Amino acid sequence: MEYGLLVMGAPYTSAAPHSALRFARAVLSKGHRIAGVFFYQDGVHNASQLMSPPQDELNMREAWIALHRDHNVALDVCIAAALRRGVMSTAEAQRHGLLNHNLEAPFELTGLGQLLALQQRCDRFITFA
């Protein structure tokens, strides 16, 4: 079975990202596939490379990157929600005349069309808010 995930909560202030990550690991351990994760609303903060949690806490960004690396899971970030919250790629920072960026691959800024495509191609689509 193929799953898609929607993460709408920010790391460290919401249980949503932790729950989504645990769910993804459980699904994968049962032999299923995660087609992609779409980060929306405050969930876009999961992609920020400026997070620096204490060493004894889970680094959510690194955990999502490991999921991508180990299982080829797409990590899409809603561009409108991200820009509104100051999460942007190099290209977007340049386009808006800013000196810095805080989003890099494997996270990718995409539109809501990508969310709809993910929903349509998955057998199950789970929201974590």
C-alpha angles and dihedrals in degrees: 000000000000121000134194123198132208114199115194102164129087120241116260094013099058134041090219099091093045091048092047092050093049090047092050092051091048093049092048092048088057091056098259126127133241107214094189151324120234117201113207137171109352089351088082088078088074087075097054113115089202093078113112110177121181114279092250092058129078112264099223095198092052090046091055090047090052090051089052093046096046099040106019092244115171113235108204122182122199105246096208094050092043097051091046088056098042097257110133146151126237091263093051092046090053092046090054094043095249125144099217142044133195105193125080138160137325083042112073130196109233140159133250089268087073089054091053092047090051091050092050098049098046128084090216130021117195126194122210110193 
